[in-house]
Amino acid sequence: MRRAALPAWPLVIAAFIVIAAWPLVMQDVFWQRIGALVLLAAISASAWNLLGGYAGQVSIGHAVYFGAGAYSSLVVFNRWGWPPIAGAPIGVVISMALGAVVGTPTFRLRGHYFSMATIAAAELVRILAANWPLVGAAVGLMGPPVPRGAWDLSFISPLPYHYIFLAVLIVLLSLTWWMTRSRMGYYLAAIRGGDRAARSLGVPVLRYKLYALLLSAAFTSLAGSLYAVMVGFADPDSALGILISVKMVIVAALGGAGTLFGPLAGAVVLIPLEETTNAAFGGGGTGITFIVYGAIILLVARFQPGGMAALWQTLITRKATGSESRAS
C-alpha cells in the first residue's frame, strides 16, 4: 500500500509560501542562514529518501556522493579557475559511477549487512580523500576567496542561496512525485516490501535498486556541490564524514521516510535545533549534536517508526473517526 504524503495539499502550498517568504521576513542573517541550511538538508534527505525510503535500502554511506559533489566543485576552481558550480555535473557523473561500483555488489546483501557495507565504502573513500593531494588531502580545498562575478554564486547574504536551494528542492520533489506514480515507483514499493515477494511479481529487483541508487546519488552529489558553493570549503570530515550520512537518515526518518514531504518536515525541525545548539555552546555544540541525533533515533524507533508523517496520519484518522462518531 502506498504511504500518504505528509500533509494535505493546501497545507503544502501554505508551507512553501512561508518557506519562500522566510528570508524576506527574517532580517537576522543567522536565521536567514538557517533557512538556507534547512532547504539544503531537505535536498540531501529527499535524495536519500529515493533509495532509503521508497526502495527500503537503508544506506549509511551517502556521504560519499555528497563529498563527490563538494570536491568536484572545488577541484575545478582550484585546478582550472572555473566557477565552482561548473563542477556539479562532473560530481553527478562521478557519484553515479561510484553508485554503480558500490551498489552492484552490496545490493546482494540484505538488511543491516547492506547498511554496514555502505558505511565501509564511505569510510574507504574518506580515507583515500584524506591522503590524496588532488583534493587537498587532510587540509581540504577552499573556494573563491572573493566573488569574481555572479557566475561564482558566491554571495555574502544567505538570501540568494535560499532561493537557489528552494528551486532545486522543488525540482527534486516534483521528480519524486512523478516517480511514485510511474512503474518505477510501484516496483520500488514492491522491493521495499521484500525482495523475494518482488521477484515473485516479476520485478527486476537488482536493476531497479540500482536505478534508485543512481538517481539518489546524482541529487545527493548536487546537494554536495551546492554546499561547497555556499560554504566555500570542503575537507574529509565536512564533506565525507559519517555524520553527513547519519544526518540524511535522521532527517528523513524524523519526517517520515518513504513520504514525499517527510524529509522537508524533518529538516524544518532538526536543523534549527542543531544550529541553535551549536551557536549556544560553540565548539562544544558538536558533541551535543551527537546526543540529539542519538535521542531522536531512540524516540523515533521506540514511539513512532513512521516519523512525523505517520503521526500526522494518525491524528487525521482520529479526527475523522471522532467526527463520524459525533455525527452518528
N, C-alpha and C positions, 0 to 999 in steps of 0.2 A: 504494500500500500504506500502511495506517495505521501510524504510528510508535508503538511501545510506550511506555507510561508509564515514567517513570524507574525506580522500584523496584517490588518485589512488594508486595502489599497488607499482609502482616504487618509489613513494614519501614515502610510508610507509617503504620500505626497506631502503631508504636513511636516514629516520628519526631514525630508530633503529640502523643503523651504527653510526650515530652521538651520540646517547644515549650511545651505548656501548663504544665508544671512549672517551666520556666526561671526566671521571676521569683520563684517561691517558694523555689527552691534557691539562686539567686544573690542574696545580700543586698546586694551592692555596687550602688549606684544607677547607676553608669556601665554596668555590664553589663546591668542591667535595661533601661536606655535603649537599648542596642544591640539587645536582644531585640525591643523595640517597633519600632525602625527596620528591622530585618530583615523583620518582617511587613509594614510599610508599603511597603518596596521590593518585596517579593513581590507585594503587591496591584497596584502600578504595573506591574511587569513582566508579571504574568499578564494584566492588562488589555491591555497592548501585544501580548502573545502571541496574543490573539484575532485580531488583524489581521496582525501581522508574522510570527507563527509558523504559524498554521493556514491563513491565506489567502496567505501568502508575499508580502505587501505591506510592504516594509521602510520604515516611517515613521521619520524622524528629527525629526519636528516634534510629537511627542505632548506636549511641554511646554505647548503652547497649551491643551490640555484640562486638564492638571494645574493650570495657572495660573487657568483659568476657575473651577475648584472652589475654589481657595485664595482668590482675590479675592472671589468671591461670598460666602463665609462671613464675611470680614472687612468687606465693604461693608455687609451687613445689620446688623452690630453697630455700625459707626461711624455709619451713617445713621439707623437706627431703634432701636438698642439691643436688637435681637433676639439670642438666643443664636447664636453663630457657626454651630453645626451646622444651624440653620434655613436657612442659605444653601446647603446641599448640594443640595437639589432644584433650586434656581434654577441652580446651577452645572451640574448634569446637563443641564438644558434648554438652557442656553447652549452647552455643549460639543457637544451633539448638533446644534444649529443650525450651529455652526462646522464640525462634521464634514461636514454636508451641503454647506455652501458650499465647503469646501476639497476634499472628495472628488469631487464631481460633475465638475469639470474635470480634476483631477490623475489620476484613475483611468484616463484615456485615455492616460496616459504609462506607460512600462514601465521596469523595472529601476532603474538609478541616476537616471534622469531623474525618476521619481516621488519618490525619496528627496530629491533636490535641491529639488523643488517644495515638499515638506513643510517643509524647512528654511527656505526663503524665506517661506512663510506664517507659520511660528512666529516668525521674526525680525521680520516686519512687525508682528505683534501685540505683541511685546515692546517695540518702539519706540513703538507707539501708547500702550501702558500707561505707559511712562516719561514720557509727555508729557500724560497725562490726569489732571486734578485729582481726578476722582471716585474713582480708585483710588490716590490718593496720589502720582501721578507717580513721579519717581525716588526719592522718600523711602520710599514704600510705606505700608502700613497696619499698625496694631497691633490685637491682640485685647484682651479684658478685662484690665486691669492686675492685678485681684484677682478671685477667683471670687465671683460674685454668688449662686450656687446650683448645685446639681447639674446643672441644665439647661445650664449653660455648658460642661460637660465639661472644666473647667479644673482639673487636678489637679497637685499638687506631685510625687507619685510617678508613675513610668512604668508602674506595675503596672496601673492601670485601662485605660490606652491599649493595653497588651499584649493584654488580653482583648477589647477592642473591635475591634482590628485583626485578631485571630485569628478572631473571628466573621465579620467581613466577608470575610476570605480564604476561609474555609470555604464561604460562600455563593457566592463567585465561582468557586472550583474546582468546586463541585457543578454550577453552571450550565454551566461549560466542559465538564465530563464529559458532561452531558446533551446539550449541543450537538454534541459529536463523534459521538454515536450517533444524531443526528437527520439529516434530509435536508440541513439547512444544513451540517452537518459534512462530509458526503460531497461537497457542492457546493464547499465551501471547499478540500477536499483536491484536487479536480479543478482548481480555479483555481490552486492552488499548483503543480500540475504544468505549467501553461501555459494562457494564455487561449485560444489557438486550439484546443487539444485539448478544453478545457472547453466551448467553444461548439459543437464538433462533436458533443458528447454531449448538447446541448440545455440546457446550464446558462446561465441568465441572468447573465452574468458581472458586469456593472456593478452590477446590483441587489444581488447577494449580497456584492460587495465593500463596497458602501455599508452593508448590514446589519451586516457585521463591523465597519466603522469606527464606526458609531453605538453599537454595544454596547461596543466598546473605549473610545470617547471617554467614555461615561457612567461606566464604572468608573474610568477614569483621573481624571476630574473628582472622583469620590468620594474617591479617594486624595488629591487636592489639598486637598479640604475637611478630611479627617482630619489632614493635615499642618498646615494652618493652625490647626486646633483645638488640636493638641498644642504647636506651636511658638509660636503667638500672634503671628506676624509674616509678612508677605509683601512682597516688592519685586520689581522686574522680573528681577533676577538669580536670586533664590532660588526664584521660582515659575515663571518663564518662560524661564530661561536654557537654552542648548542643552545644558549639562551634564546637565540633568534628563532630556532625551530620550536622550542618549547612555547614561546610567546604565541606563535601562529596557532599551535594546537589549543592552547588555553583560551585564546580569544574566540576561536571557532566553537570550542566546546561550551564555553560560558554562554554564548549567544544561542547556540543550537547548531551543531554540526549536521550537515545534510539539509539545511534550510537556506533559502535564498538570502534573507536579511539577517540571519543569526550572527555571522561574523561581524557585521557592522554594529549590531547591538552590543556584542561582546566588547568591541573596541571602544564604544562610547562609555562603557562602564570601567574597563580595565585601564586604559591609557591615562585618563585624568588622574586616577588613583595612583598609578605608578609615577607619573611626572610630579605630582604634588608631594608625594612621599620623598622622592629624590631631592626636590627643591627644599623641603623642610629639614632633611637630615644630611644634606650634602653628600659627600663620598660614602657615608655610612648607609645611604638610602639604597645602595645596590644590594646589600645584604638583606634589607627589609623587603626588597622586591622579590627575592627568592622565597622568603617566608610567605608573602602574599600569594605568589604563584602556587606554592605547596598547599596553602589553606584553600584556595579556590579549587584545586584538583580534588582535595578531600571532600569539600562540601558538595561539589557538583556530582562526584561519583557516588556519594552517600545518599543525598537527598533528591537530586534532580538530574539524572544522567542525560536527559534530553535538553538540558540548558534552559535558557530563558524562553525559547520557542515552545518547549513542552509546558512550561509554567503558564505562559500566555494562553495556550490552547486549553489547559485545564481550567483556567479562570473563565474563559469564554464559554466552555461547556457547562460549568457550574451555573453561570449567569443565565444561560439559555434554559437549563433544566429548572432553575428556580422560577423563571418567568412562566414556563409551561405549567409548573405546579400551581402558581398563584392564579393562572388563567382557568385552570380546571377546578 
